Amino acid sequence: MKPGLLVVLLWPALTGAWEEEQALAFILAYHPVVTAQRAVATAYPPPTWTRRVMEHTSVFVRAASGASSTVSESGDTTTSAPLTVGIQVNIPLASPREQREYAQQALAEATRIDEIRSRALTALAKLRELEAERAAVRERLHFHRSKADWLQERIQKGYEGDVEKLWDTAQKQNAEAAAVQRLDGLIAAQRRQVAHYAGAQWEPLLKYLADQGRLPE
C-alpha cells in the first residue's frame, strides 16, 4: 500500500466550523415567537417604588387643633380653625394583581424560550450529525480513490491479478460518491430548517452554518 493511503486514513473527520452556542443565541434573539412573547412581557414591567407610591398616595386636608377667635370693631366674633395639609400613603404599597400579571408574563416568556431552545438544539444536533457522517464518507472516498490509483499503477506494471481488486474498489468509490451527494442534499435542507428558526434573519444564519460568513453583532 502507498504511504499516502495511511495519511488519508488518519485525516480528522472535519465538520462545520460553526458553533452551537453562537447559532443558538442568534436564534433566540430573532425567533418570531420569542420576540413576540418578549414584547408582551415588556408591557408588564415590574412596578417601581415611585410608581407604587404614586398609585397608593393621596393628599389629605384636615382641621388642626387650636382654633382661635377674633372680635372686630363692630363687635362681630370670627372663629378660625387652621388646616393641616399632608401626604397619606395607603398600605399595601404593591398591587397583588400587578405582581401576578408580571409574574405570569415572565413565566410565559421563559417557557417559550425553553421550548424554542430545545427544538433548536435538536435541529443543530441533527445538522452536526449529518456533517460528521459526510466527513466520514468523504474520508472513505479519498481512500478508495487513492487505492484505485495505486492499483492502476500495479496493473500497468504487470500485476494482472489486481484487476478484480480495482473493480471492487471502483464500485466502493461510486457508492461513497453517491453517499456524499445524498448527504449534501440532506445537509442543505437541514441548514435551511435551522436557519428559519431565526425568522426574518434566516439568511445570515444560513451563511454562518455553511461557513460562508459571520453572524452580525
N, C-alpha and C positions, 0 to 999 in steps of 0.2 A: 504494500500500500504506500502511496505517496506520502511524504511528510506533511504536505499541505492538507491532507484529509483529516489528520489529527487536529490541526489548528481549527478547522471548521467545526469539529465536534465540540471543541472547548469554548466556542463563542458563547457569550451570555445571551440568554433569551431577553432581548430588549423589548420593552413595552413603551407605551406612550410617555412623553415627558411631562404630561400634565399631573397636577397634584389634587387629590381628593378634597383637601381642606379648602383650597382656593376655589375650586369649582363649586363646592357646597355653599361657601359663603356668598358667592355671586348669585347662586340660585335663590337663596333665602332673602337676598337683597331685592330681587326683581320678580319673584314668583307672584303672579296676579292675585292668588288667594291670600298669600301672606301680606302683601302690600295693602290689599283691601281691608283685611282684618286689623292691620296696624293703624290704618287711617281711622277706623271705627274706634279703636282703643284710645287713640289720642283725643277723641272727642269727649272722653271721660277721664280727664286728668285728676290726680289725687288732689283733694281740696287743700289749699294753702292755709296757713294760720291766719293771714289777713282776710282771706275770703270767709273763713269760718267766723271770725269775729264780726265782720260786716253783716253776715246773714243773721246773726243772733244778737245783734246790738240794737238798742233803741234809746231815744232821748227822753228823759223824764223831766217834768216840771212839777214841783210841789211847794206848798207853803211851808215856810220855815217857822220855828217858834220865835217868840219875841215880837209880837205885834205892838205897834206904837200908835198913839193918838195925838192929834194936833188940834188946837182951837183957833179959829180965825177971829179977826177983829169984830166981825158981826156976831160972834158967839156960836157959830156952827162948829161942831166937832167932827173931825175926819179921822177914821181908824185905818191904818195901812198894815198889811202883812207882807214882809219881804218874801220873795220867791227864790227857791233854790233850783238851779238848772244843772243837770248832770248826765252822765252816760251810764246806762244799765246794761250789763251783759247777762243774757239768759243762759242757763245751763240745761242741757249739754251743749258744748260748743260744736260738735261734729254731728252731721246728719247721718243716721244709720242707712237711709235709702241711698244717699250719695256714695257712701263707702261700699255698699253692696253692689251698686251698678259698676263702680270702678273695678272691684274685685272680679265680677263676672266677665267684664271685657278683657281684663288682664289674663284670666284663665282661658278664655276663648282664643286669645292671641297665642298663648303658649301651646295650646292644644293643636292649633293649625300649624304652627312652626314645627312641632314634633312630628305631625303626620307627613308634612312635605319633606322634612329631613329624612325620615325613614324611607320614603319612596325614592328620593333622590339617591340616597346611599345604595339602595338595592340596584338602581339603574346604573350607577357608576361602577359598582362591583361587577355587574354583568359585562360592562364595556371593558373593564380591566381583564376579565377572564377571557374574553374574545381576543383581545390584543395579545395576551400571553400565549394563547393557543396558536394564533397566527405566527408569532415569533418562533415557536417550536417547529411549526410546519415549514417555515422558511429555512430554518436551520437544517432540517432533514432534506429539503430540496437542494440546498447548496451542497450537501454531502453527496447526494445521488448524482448531481451534475459533475462534481469533481471525480467521483468514481467512474462515471461514464467516460470522461476524458482520459482517465488513466487506463481503462480497459481498451479504448480505441488505440492508444499508443501501443499496448501489448499486442493487439491483433495485427497492427501494422508491422510489428517486429516478428510476426510468425506464430504467435500463440493462438492458434485457431480454436483451441478449447475454450477460450474466453468469449466466444461469440454468443453463446447461450446466456452467460452471465451479463453481457452487455444488454441483451434483450430484456432480461428481468429488471436490470437497473433502469432501463428506459421506461418500462411500464410503471415502476415505482415513481420515477421522476414525473411522469404525466399525471399520476394520481395526486402527488403532492402539489403540483402546479394548479390542478383543478381545485384542490382544497384551499389554496391561497386565494384564488378568485372568489370562492364561496364565502370565505371569511372576510374578504374585503367588502363584500356587499352587506354582510351582517353587521360589520363594524360601522359602516357608513350609516346604516339605518339606526343602530343603537346610539350613535353620536347625535343624530338628529332628535331622537327621542329625549335624550338627556338635555340637549340644548334648549328644547322648547319648555323645559321647566323654568327657564329664565324669562318667559313671556316675551315682551317686545324686544328684549336684549338677547335674543337667542343667537343672533349671528356672531357677536364677539365670543360667546361661549363655544359655539361650534368650531370656530377657527382655533380657539385655545385647545380644545380637545383633539384637534387634528394637528397640533403642534405647528400652527401657521400664524401665531401671533400671541400677544399677551393680553390678559384681561385688563380693561380700563380701570383706573384707580377709582 
